[in-house]
Amino acid sequence: MPPSCTQAQRDQAIAWLLRRRETPQDASVQRDFSAWLAADPAHPQAYRQAERQWAWMRQFEGQDFQARDEALSYRPRRAGRRCAAFATAASLLLVAGWALFSPQGWYGLPHSYATGKNQRLTVALADGSNLELNADSEVRVRYNRFRRRVELVRGEAFFSVRHDAARPFSVHTDNAVVRDIGTAFDVYKQARQTSVTVLEGVVELEGGGERKQLAAGQQLAYSNDGGFQALPHSDPAGATAWRQGLLVFRGRRLADVVSEISRYHDVDIRLPDPQLAELRVNGSFRTEQLDALLNAVATLLPVNIIRLSEREIVLEPAGKAR
Protein backbone atom coordinates (compact mmCIF):
# COMPACT_ATOMS: atom_id res chain seq x y z
CA MET A 1 0.00 0.00 0.00
CA PRO A 2 1.48 3.43 -0.93
CA PRO A 3 2.34 5.76 1.96
CA SER A 4 -0.18 8.47 2.83
CA CYS A 5 0.69 12.13 2.42
CA THR A 6 0.40 14.87 5.00
CA GLN A 7 -0.92 18.32 4.15
CA ALA A 8 2.59 19.73 4.66
CA GLN A 9 3.96 17.26 2.10
CA ARG A 10 1.22 18.18 -0.36
CA ASP A 11 2.08 21.86 0.10
CA GLN A 12 5.74 21.08 -0.52
CA ALA A 13 4.82 19.14 -3.65
CA ILE A 14 2.84 22.14 -4.96
CA ALA A 15 5.80 24.42 -4.29
CA TRP A 16 8.15 22.06 -6.15
CA LEU A 17 5.73 21.77 -9.06
CA LEU A 18 5.56 25.55 -9.40
CA ARG A 19 9.33 25.94 -9.05
CA ARG A 20 10.12 23.28 -11.65
CA ARG A 21 7.65 24.80 -14.12
CA GLU A 22 9.33 28.16 -13.69
CA THR A 23 12.91 26.91 -14.15
CA PRO A 24 12.74 23.65 -16.13
CA GLN A 25 16.39 23.88 -17.27
CA ASP A 26 17.94 24.68 -13.87
CA ALA A 27 20.13 21.69 -12.93
CA SER A 28 20.44 22.74 -9.30
CA VAL A 29 16.66 22.88 -8.93
CA GLN A 30 16.41 19.39 -10.40
CA ARG A 31 19.08 18.09 -7.98
CA ASP A 32 17.28 19.59 -4.99
CA PHE A 33 13.97 18.22 -6.24
CA SER A 34 15.45 14.72 -6.64
CA ALA A 35 16.80 14.90 -3.11
CA TRP A 36 13.36 15.91 -1.83
CA LEU A 37 11.74 12.98 -3.64
CA ALA A 38 14.21 10.55 -2.11
CA ALA A 39 13.87 11.95 1.41
CA ASP A 40 10.49 10.34 2.09
CA PRO A 41 8.51 7.55 0.35
CA ALA A 42 5.40 9.75 0.54
CA HIS A 43 6.98 12.58 -1.48
CA PRO A 44 6.67 10.93 -4.95
CA GLN A 45 3.00 10.19 -4.26
CA ALA A 46 2.38 13.77 -3.12
CA TYR A 47 4.02 15.09 -6.27
CA ARG A 48 2.03 12.81 -8.59
CA GLN A 49 -1.15 13.95 -6.86
CA ALA A 50 -0.17 17.60 -7.34
CA GLU A 51 0.50 17.01 -11.05
CA ARG A 52 -2.89 15.36 -11.57
CA GLN A 53 -4.73 18.14 -9.80
CA TRP A 54 -2.71 20.85 -11.58
CA ALA A 55 -3.72 19.35 -14.92
CA TRP A 56 -7.34 19.83 -13.90
CA MET A 57 -6.77 23.41 -12.77
CA ARG A 58 -5.15 24.41 -16.07
CA GLN A 59 -8.57 24.14 -17.70
CA PHE A 60 -9.64 27.29 -15.87
CA GLU A 61 -6.79 29.59 -16.91
CA GLY A 62 -9.17 31.88 -18.76
CA GLN A 63 -11.30 32.47 -15.66
CA ASP A 64 -10.71 34.98 -12.91
CA PHE A 65 -9.57 33.17 -9.76
CA GLN A 66 -7.24 35.19 -7.54
CA ALA A 67 -5.58 32.14 -5.98
CA ARG A 68 -5.04 30.65 -9.42
CA ASP A 69 -3.56 33.87 -10.74
CA GLU A 70 -1.18 34.07 -7.80
CA ALA A 71 -0.19 30.44 -8.18
CA LEU A 72 0.50 30.79 -11.89
CA SER A 73 2.57 33.94 -11.32
CA TYR A 74 4.67 32.28 -8.60
CA ARG A 75 8.42 32.95 -8.74
CA PRO A 76 11.09 31.10 -6.70
CA ARG A 77 12.48 34.40 -5.40
CA ARG A 78 9.40 34.78 -3.22
CA ALA A 79 10.53 33.11 -0.01
CA GLY A 80 9.50 32.56 3.57
CA ARG A 81 5.91 33.09 4.61
CA ARG A 82 4.90 34.56 1.26
CA CYS A 83 6.18 31.46 -0.57
CA ALA A 84 4.28 29.26 1.86
CA ALA A 85 1.17 31.37 1.33
CA PHE A 86 1.35 30.88 -2.42
CA ALA A 87 1.83 27.14 -2.03
CA THR A 88 -1.08 26.97 0.39
CA ALA A 89 -3.31 29.03 -1.94
CA ALA A 90 -2.41 26.79 -4.84
CA SER A 91 -2.97 23.68 -2.75
CA LEU A 92 -6.41 24.85 -1.66
CA LEU A 93 -7.34 25.72 -5.22
CA LEU A 94 -6.18 22.37 -6.53
CA VAL A 95 -8.05 20.46 -3.85
CA ALA A 96 -11.20 22.51 -4.49
CA GLY A 97 -10.87 22.04 -8.24
CA TRP A 98 -10.44 18.30 -7.85
CA ALA A 99 -13.43 18.09 -5.50
CA LEU A 100 -15.64 20.04 -7.90
CA PHE A 101 -14.56 19.07 -11.38
CA SER A 102 -13.00 15.60 -11.23
CA PRO A 103 -15.05 12.58 -12.41
CA GLN A 104 -15.85 11.93 -8.74
CA GLY A 105 -16.50 15.60 -7.94
CA TRP A 106 -19.74 17.46 -7.33
CA TYR A 107 -19.92 18.98 -10.79
CA GLY A 108 -17.55 17.14 -13.13
CA LEU A 109 -16.39 18.34 -16.51
CA PRO A 110 -17.52 17.19 -19.97
CA HIS A 111 -15.08 15.43 -22.24
CA SER A 112 -15.69 15.00 -25.97
CA TYR A 113 -14.46 12.16 -28.16
CA ALA A 114 -14.93 11.92 -31.92
CA THR A 115 -13.87 9.83 -34.90
CA GLY A 116 -13.59 10.57 -38.61
CA LYS A 117 -14.32 8.44 -41.64
CA ASN A 118 -13.14 4.83 -41.27
CA GLN A 119 -11.77 5.49 -37.77
CA ARG A 120 -12.58 3.73 -34.52
CA LEU A 121 -11.66 4.75 -30.98
CA THR A 122 -11.68 2.94 -27.65
CA VAL A 123 -11.79 5.05 -24.47
CA ALA A 124 -11.23 3.81 -20.93
CA LEU A 125 -13.58 5.87 -18.75
CA ALA A 126 -12.80 7.04 -15.23
CA ASP A 127 -14.97 4.40 -13.53
CA GLY A 128 -13.45 1.41 -15.29
CA SER A 129 -16.11 1.31 -18.01
CA ASN A 130 -15.16 1.39 -21.70
CA LEU A 131 -16.70 2.98 -24.75
CA GLU A 132 -15.90 2.18 -28.37
CA LEU A 133 -16.72 4.75 -31.03
CA ASN A 134 -17.59 3.65 -34.54
CA ALA A 135 -16.60 5.67 -37.60
CA ASP A 136 -17.86 9.25 -37.98
CA SER A 137 -19.20 9.38 -34.42
CA GLU A 138 -19.05 11.76 -31.45
CA VAL A 139 -19.89 11.56 -27.76
CA ARG A 140 -19.75 13.91 -24.80
CA VAL A 141 -19.05 12.29 -21.44
CA ARG A 142 -19.77 13.91 -18.08
CA TYR A 143 -19.09 12.09 -14.82
CA ASN A 144 -19.63 13.44 -11.34
CA ARG A 145 -20.26 11.94 -7.94
CA PHE A 146 -24.00 11.57 -8.61
CA ARG A 147 -24.28 10.24 -12.16
CA ARG A 148 -22.49 9.14 -15.31
CA ARG A 149 -23.98 10.68 -18.44
CA VAL A 150 -23.01 10.23 -22.08
CA GLU A 151 -24.52 12.23 -24.93
CA LEU A 152 -24.31 10.51 -28.31
CA VAL A 153 -24.05 13.51 -30.61
CA ARG A 154 -23.84 11.47 -33.80
CA GLY A 155 -23.02 8.01 -34.99
CA GLU A 156 -22.61 4.84 -32.95
CA ALA A 157 -20.94 3.72 -29.73
CA PHE A 158 -20.57 0.45 -27.83
CA PHE A 159 -20.50 0.57 -24.03
CA SER A 160 -19.09 -1.96 -21.57
CA VAL A 161 -20.32 -0.55 -18.28
CA ARG A 162 -19.13 -1.16 -14.76
CA HIS A 163 -22.38 -1.14 -12.84
CA ASP A 164 -22.73 1.30 -9.93
CA ALA A 165 -26.24 1.70 -8.51
CA ALA A 166 -25.16 4.85 -6.64
CA ARG A 167 -24.08 6.53 -9.91
CA PRO A 168 -26.46 5.63 -12.75
CA PHE A 169 -25.01 5.34 -16.25
CA SER A 170 -27.13 6.72 -19.09
CA VAL A 171 -26.74 7.44 -22.81
CA HIS A 172 -28.77 10.28 -24.32
CA THR A 173 -29.72 11.07 -27.91
CA ASP A 174 -32.12 13.78 -29.09
CA ASN A 175 -35.26 12.02 -27.89
CA ALA A 176 -34.22 8.76 -26.24
CA VAL A 177 -32.36 7.67 -23.11
CA VAL A 178 -30.65 4.33 -22.56
CA ARG A 179 -30.01 3.39 -18.93
CA ASP A 180 -27.55 0.70 -17.94
CA ILE A 181 -28.56 -2.04 -15.53
CA GLY A 182 -25.14 -3.71 -15.63
CA THR A 183 -24.37 -4.62 -19.23
CA ALA A 184 -22.65 -4.24 -22.59
CA PHE A 185 -24.69 -2.57 -25.31
CA ASP A 186 -24.60 -0.63 -28.58
CA VAL A 187 -26.41 2.64 -29.35
CA TYR A 188 -26.73 3.89 -32.92
CA LYS A 189 -28.14 7.36 -33.60
CA GLN A 190 -29.56 7.38 -37.12
CA ALA A 191 -31.45 9.96 -39.16
CA ARG A 192 -34.87 8.53 -38.32
CA GLN A 193 -34.33 6.59 -35.10
CA THR A 194 -32.08 5.52 -32.24
CA SER A 195 -31.43 1.78 -32.20
CA VAL A 196 -30.15 -0.20 -29.22
CA THR A 197 -28.54 -3.64 -29.24
CA VAL A 198 -27.79 -5.50 -25.99
CA LEU A 199 -25.06 -8.12 -25.87
CA GLU A 200 -24.89 -8.66 -22.11
CA GLY A 201 -27.09 -7.85 -19.13
CA VAL A 202 -30.12 -5.55 -19.28
CA VAL A 203 -30.78 -1.95 -20.34
CA GLU A 204 -33.80 0.33 -20.18
CA LEU A 205 -34.75 2.35 -23.25
CA GLU A 206 -36.91 5.41 -22.60
CA GLY A 207 -38.65 7.58 -25.17
CA GLY A 208 -41.76 9.74 -25.12
CA GLY A 209 -42.32 8.98 -21.44
CA GLU A 210 -42.45 5.22 -22.07
CA ARG A 211 -39.87 2.66 -20.99
CA LYS A 212 -38.87 -0.75 -22.32
CA GLN A 213 -36.37 -3.21 -20.90
CA LEU A 214 -34.04 -5.11 -23.22
CA ALA A 215 -32.10 -8.21 -22.23
CA ALA A 216 -29.04 -9.80 -23.83
CA GLY A 217 -29.61 -10.65 -27.48
CA GLN A 218 -32.43 -8.14 -27.96
CA GLN A 219 -32.66 -5.08 -30.22
CA LEU A 220 -35.12 -2.20 -30.26
CA ALA A 221 -35.39 1.24 -31.84
CA TYR A 222 -37.11 4.46 -30.86
CA SER A 223 -38.32 6.52 -33.79
CA ASN A 224 -37.72 10.26 -34.01
CA ASP A 225 -41.44 10.51 -34.74
CA GLY A 226 -42.19 8.81 -31.43
CA GLY A 227 -42.79 5.16 -30.64
CA PHE A 228 -40.80 1.97 -30.23
CA GLN A 229 -40.01 -0.10 -33.29
CA ALA A 230 -38.76 -3.67 -33.57
CA LEU A 231 -35.79 -4.02 -35.89
CA PRO A 232 -36.36 -6.28 -38.90
CA HIS A 233 -33.90 -9.14 -39.31
CA SER A 234 -32.73 -8.84 -35.71
CA ASP A 235 -29.01 -9.67 -35.61
CA PRO A 236 -27.13 -8.42 -32.50
CA ALA A 237 -23.82 -9.95 -33.61
CA GLY A 238 -24.13 -8.35 -37.04
CA ALA A 239 -25.09 -4.98 -35.53
CA THR A 240 -21.85 -4.88 -33.53
CA ALA A 241 -19.57 -6.46 -36.16
CA TRP A 242 -18.10 -3.01 -36.84
CA ARG A 243 -15.96 -3.56 -33.73
CA GLN A 244 -14.07 -6.16 -35.78
CA GLY A 245 -13.97 -3.95 -38.88
CA LEU A 246 -16.91 -5.65 -40.59
CA LEU A 247 -20.20 -4.61 -42.12
CA VAL A 248 -22.83 -7.36 -41.98
CA PHE A 249 -26.07 -7.03 -43.93
CA ARG A 250 -29.05 -9.35 -43.62
CA GLY A 251 -31.63 -8.37 -46.19
CA ARG A 252 -30.80 -4.65 -45.90
CA ARG A 253 -32.09 -2.15 -48.46
CA LEU A 254 -29.40 -1.01 -50.88
CA ALA A 255 -30.17 2.59 -49.90
CA ASP A 256 -29.34 1.74 -46.26
CA VAL A 257 -26.18 -0.09 -47.31
CA VAL A 258 -25.01 2.97 -49.24
CA SER A 259 -25.68 5.12 -46.19
CA GLU A 260 -23.58 2.78 -44.04
CA ILE A 261 -20.72 2.80 -46.53
CA SER A 262 -20.62 6.62 -46.44
CA ARG A 263 -19.77 6.47 -42.73
CA TYR A 264 -16.48 4.76 -43.52
CA HIS A 265 -15.40 6.42 -46.77
CA ASP A 266 -15.30 10.02 -47.92
CA VAL A 267 -17.28 9.41 -51.10
CA ASP A 268 -20.66 10.48 -52.43
CA ILE A 269 -22.55 7.38 -53.63
CA ARG A 270 -25.79 8.16 -55.43
CA LEU A 271 -28.79 5.99 -56.32
CA PRO A 272 -30.77 7.98 -58.90
CA ASP A 273 -33.13 5.06 -59.62
CA PRO A 274 -35.58 4.62 -56.68
CA GLN A 275 -36.15 0.98 -57.62
CA LEU A 276 -32.49 0.20 -56.95
CA ALA A 277 -32.82 1.65 -53.47
CA GLU A 278 -35.20 -1.17 -52.51
CA LEU A 279 -32.95 -4.03 -53.62
CA ARG A 280 -31.81 -6.23 -50.73
CA VAL A 281 -28.21 -6.93 -49.77
CA ASN A 282 -26.86 -9.94 -47.87
CA GLY A 283 -23.24 -10.49 -46.95
CA SER A 284 -20.26 -9.59 -44.79
CA PHE A 285 -17.71 -7.00 -45.94
CA ARG A 286 -14.54 -5.34 -44.62
CA THR A 287 -15.24 -1.70 -43.79
CA GLU A 288 -11.90 -0.43 -45.14
CA GLN A 289 -12.17 -2.13 -48.56
CA LEU A 290 -14.44 0.17 -50.54
CA ASP A 291 -13.66 -1.29 -53.98
CA ALA A 292 -14.16 -4.85 -52.83
CA LEU A 293 -17.44 -3.91 -51.16
CA LEU A 294 -18.82 -2.15 -54.24
CA ASN A 295 -17.67 -4.91 -56.55
CA ALA A 296 -19.41 -7.47 -54.34
CA VAL A 297 -22.63 -5.45 -54.46
CA ALA A 298 -22.38 -5.30 -58.26
CA THR A 299 -21.92 -9.08 -58.33
CA LEU A 300 -24.88 -9.74 -56.03
CA LEU A 301 -27.29 -7.23 -57.56
CA PRO A 302 -28.16 -6.04 -61.10
CA VAL A 303 -26.26 -2.77 -60.77
CA ASN A 304 -23.30 -1.10 -62.45
CA ILE A 305 -20.71 0.98 -60.60
CA ILE A 306 -20.07 4.29 -62.40
CA ARG A 307 -17.10 6.26 -61.05
CA LEU A 308 -17.47 9.91 -61.99
CA SER A 309 -14.47 10.97 -59.92
CA GLU A 310 -12.38 9.79 -56.98
CA ARG A 311 -15.11 10.84 -54.54
CA GLU A 312 -18.24 10.57 -56.68
CA ILE A 313 -19.89 7.25 -57.55
CA VAL A 314 -23.25 6.47 -59.14
CA LEU A 315 -25.05 3.12 -58.99
CA GLU A 316 -27.14 2.45 -62.09
CA PRO A 317 -29.31 -0.49 -63.26
CA ALA A 318 -27.27 -3.11 -65.07
CA GLY A 319 -27.63 -2.87 -68.86
CA LYS A 320 -28.63 0.79 -68.83
CA ALA A 321 -27.51 2.50 -72.03
CA ARG A 322 -25.07 5.34 -71.55
N, C-alpha and C positions, 0 to 999 in steps of 0.2 A: 504494500500500500504506500503511495507517495506521501512524503511528509506534508503536514499542514503548514500554512503560512500565517504569520501574525500580521496585524495591520501595519506595524512598523516595517516589516519586510516588503509588504506590498507598496508602501510609500517609497521605500528605497528603490524598488524595481521601477516605479514610475519615473523617479528622478534619473535613473540610469538610462531608461528608454529615451527620455527627452535629451539627455546629454549626448547620447550616441547619435541621435538623429541630427543634432546640431553640428557635431564634429565627426563625421563618419570616417575621415581619413587620419585622425589623430591616433598614432600608435600608442602613446602613453595612456590615453583614455581607454583604449582596448585592453591594454595590460591590466589597468586597475579594475576594469569591468570583469575580466577573466578571473582575477584574484577574488573579487566579490562573489562571483558564481561558485568558486571552489570553497569558499569559507563556510558554507552551510548547505546541506542537501535541499533545504527548502527554497533557496534562492533561485535555482533554475525554474522551479514550478511557479514561483511568484512572477518571474520575468515573462514566462510564457503566457500567464494569465493577463499580465499587463498588455502584452502585444495583441492578444485576442480582443480585449476590450478597447484598445486604442483603434483597432481596425474598425470597430463599430462606430466609435466617436467621429472618425474622419468623415463619415457620411453627412455630418451636420456642420461642415466647415462654412457653408454659406449662410448659416443662421447666427443670430446674435446672442451668444452665451458668454457672459463675462469670464467665467472660470475657464471656458474653452479658449477664449482669446488669450488669456494670460498664460495658459499652459502652452499654447502653440507659439507664443512669443518668448518662451523661456530661454535664458542664456546662462551658460555655466558660471559666468562671473557673478551672478547673483548668489550670494552665499548666506550662511547662517540661518536666522529665523525666516528671512524672506524666501530663501530657497526652499525651506521646509514648507512654507505656506503655499508656494506654487505646487509642490509635489502633492500636498494634501488636497488642494483645490482640484488638481487633475485627477487624483485618486477618487475623490467624491464624485466628480463628473463621470468618470469611467464606470464606477459602480452603479450610479444612477442610470446611465445610458444602457448598461447591460441589463439592469432590472426592468427597464421600460421597453427596450427595443430588441432584445434578443429573442430567439424562437421560444424561450420559456418565460419571456417578460410579459408585463401587463398589456402592452400594446402590440409589440412585434413590428416587423418591417416587411413590406412585400418584396419578393424577388421574382424576376421574370426570366423565363427560359424560352428559347425559340429555335426552330430549325428551318433550313432552306430546302430547296428542291433536292430530293434524293439524299437527304441527311436524316440521321437518327441520333438521339441523345438520351443517355441514361443519367439520372441525377439521384444521388443519395441524399435524402432529406434529413433534417435535423433530428427526427425522432426514430431513425432507423428504417423508415419506409423508403421505397424506391418508386420513381416514376420514369417511364420510358416515353419519349416523344417520337411520334412518327414524323414523316416528311412534311414540310410546310405547315408546321403546327406551332402554337404558342400557349403558354400557361403563365399565370401569376400565382405565386404561392405566398400565403401569409399564415404564419404560425404565431400563436401567443400562448399564454398559460391556460386559456379557456377553450380554445378551439384550434383546429387545423383546417384551413380553407384553401381550396384551389379553384381558380377561375380558368376554365378552358376557353381561351379567346378565339382560337380557331384550330381546326384540325383534329388530331386524335392522340390520346395518351393512354398508356397502360399503367395501372397502379398496383403495387404490392404493398399493402398497408399493415403496419404494426398496430394492432388494435389497442385502443386506450379509451375506456368508457368515460374517463374524466375529461378527455379532450377529443370531442367528436371530429371525425374526418369527413369532409364533404367536398364534392366537385360540382361547380356551378357553371351552367351555360346560360344563354339568354332567358330561357323560360323553364328550365328543368334543374333539379338538384339530385345528385346521387350521394347517398349516405352509406358509408362503410359500416358493416357489422362484422368486421374481421375477415378480410378476403383479398382476392386478387381479381381485378376487373378492368375492362377496357371501356373508354367513353369516346365516342366519335361524334363531333359536332358537324353536321352536314347542312346544306342549304335549306332543306325542308324539315329536318328532324334531328334529334339527338338520339343516338342508339347506344345501348349498353349491353355488354357481353360479360358474363361472370364465369370465371374459370375455377375459382375456389371460394368457399364460404357463401355469404349472403350479403346482398346490398338492398337498399331501399331507393326506388326511383320515385321522385315527386314531381308532379306537374299539374298546374291548374287547380291546386288544392287537393288533388287526389294522390294516393300513395299505393305503390305496388312493390312487393318483395320479390326478388329474383334470387334463386339458388344457383349453385354451380351447374354449368351446362346450359343455362337459360339465357335468352336474348330478348330484349324489348326495346321499343323506340317510343319517344314522345314527340308528336308532331308539333311544328311551329304554329299550326292552326289550332292546336289544342286536342288532347286525346291520346291515349296509348294505342300503339299499333304493334301487332306481332310482325316479326321479320320473316318474309318468305324464304324458304330454303335455309332454315336455321342451321348454322354451321359455326359454332364457337371457335373451333380450331382454325378454320379458314379465316375467320374475322380477325384473328390475332397473328396470322402467319407473317404479317409484315415485320414482326420482331425477328424473324429469321431471314428477312430480305425477300419474301415471297408475296405474290398476289395470287389469291385463290378465288376463282369464280365458279359458282354453281348455278347455272341458269340465269346469269346476270344479263340485263339489257346492255346492248353494245354502247348505248349512250352513257350508261353508268360506268362501264369499263373505261371509256374514253376519259370520263371525269376523274377516275382513279389514276389513270396514267399521268394526267396533267399535274398530279401532286408530286410526282417523282422526276419529271423532266420538263425543262423550260421550252416547251413547244406548244403551238396552237394546233390542235387536231379538230377538224371540222367534219360534221356529218350533214351535208346539205339535204340529203334525201331522208325525210322523216320515217320512211319504211325501214331503212337501215338501222335507225335508232332502236327499233323494237326487236332486232335479231338477238338471239340468246347465245351467251358465251360460256363455255365450260373449259376448265383447265387450270394449271398452276404455272406461274411465270416468275422469273427473276425480275425484281423491281428495277435493277440497274441496266438491264439489257433491252433497251427500247426497240432496236431493230428486230431482235429475235421475237419480242412480244408482238410487234405489228405483223411480222411475217407469219407468225402462228395464227393470228386472227384472220389473215388473208387466206390461209390454208383451210381454216375451219369454216369460214363463212364466204358467201359469194360477194366479196368486196375486193376492190383494187386500192392499193396504197399509192397516192399521187403526192410526190414531194415537190412543193412549190419553192421551198427554200429550206435552209438548215433548220429553221424554227417554225415552219408552216407546212402542215400536212392536211390533205383532204382524203376522206374515205368515200369512194364512189361505188355504185353497183358494178359488179363484174360484167364485162361485155359492153359497157356503155361506150358509145362512139365519142371520140374526142376530136 
